[in-house]
Amino acid sequence: MTFTTPSAIAAPRMTTPLTFAMALATGVAVANIYYNQPMLKIMAHELPGAAGIISPITQLGYAAGLFLLVPLGDIVERKRLIVAQFAVLALALLALAFASTTATVLIASVFVGFTATVAQQIIPFAAHLASPERRGATVGTLMSGLLGGVLLSRTVAGYVGGGLGWREMYMIAAPVAVIAAIGMWAVLPSAAPASQLRYPALLASIRTLWRELPQLRRAAVTQALLFAGFSAFWTVLPFRLAEPQFGMGAGTAGLFGIVGAVGVIAAPFAGKISDRRGPAIVVKLGAIISLLSWVLFAASPTITALVIGVITLDFGMQSAMVSNQSIVYSLRLKPVLG
């Protein structure tokens, strides 16, 4: 098995409007797995005992989608796949909005996470379409869209959930996913699949990549650990803010998304340092910064410490994520025997 260069997959056809459209769609897609986090306290009133696992269940669905759906982008025409995933995501969001039992809420949450991986279909497609001299800038723009979706989704959900209800948030998200599907159908070019492998062989190739590429293993494990801490913080934040010490609701938890969005500046900043000094040093710095935020959380249980900690946690996690993705994308140009 070999990696092929992006130019071998599709001729460069990226334009600035297309880049921003794909960045917006990426943010819209990934936002769906984070809407629940600032609303968990609200959901707990209707789903006692289950609200605490809704966010992890959604993330597990997303992880399953990364393994089972994202590889399809190599063997299925990616434009059709992106549109189809957005359409199914809309159905999953509607199922979640109208779920009548705890079990159906959890199942629908899994499918929301599973299909929200359409974001990870869009990013490599943009890399394939971009010319070599613009590939880094293009991926950086889409990563900004993704990071914006991760953080601002909490602000939107905090206000919608607090003002209307958690189900209404998903009722709004479903037509947004439909609009994204229509938009991607309208603007994306068609491109032939990159591989002729059958799906079972494609999944089996993941093991080969894992075995043959130590850089991939290191990047995956490092980012998984950083993201676990990041997700844990945002999952418990609404419950923490609701304690008598703070007495704050979902709207305030959502505001922390805007605070954390300051960390979006880490994407281009980290990319520039990666280009000059190599991505490994940025990953290390990102991990150290993330660790320092947890030290701050433990040392000073105040709103000020939470605000500063959110900024540093998001900055560190995002710096590491952009740099780890840079490492992974660079491996596409190297042959791997399998």
Buried (B, 14 or more C-beta within 10 A) or exposed (E): BEBBEBBEBBEBEBEEEBBEBBBBBBBBBBBBBBBBBBBBBBBBEEBEEBBBBBBBBBBBBBBBBBEEBBBBBBBBEBBEBBBBBBBBBBBBBBBBBEBEEBEEBBBBBBBBBBBBBBBBBBBBBBBBBBEEEBBBBBBBBBBBBBBBBBBBBBBBBBBBBBEEBBBEBBBBBBEBBBBBBEBBBEBBEEBEBBBEBEEEEBBEBEEEBEEBBEBBEBBBEBBEEBBEBBBEBBBBBBBBBBEEEBEBBBBBBBBBBBBBBBBBBBBBBBBEBBEEEEBBEBBBBBBEBBBBBBEBBEEEEEBEBBBBBBBBBBBBBBBBBBBBBBBBBEBBEEEBEE
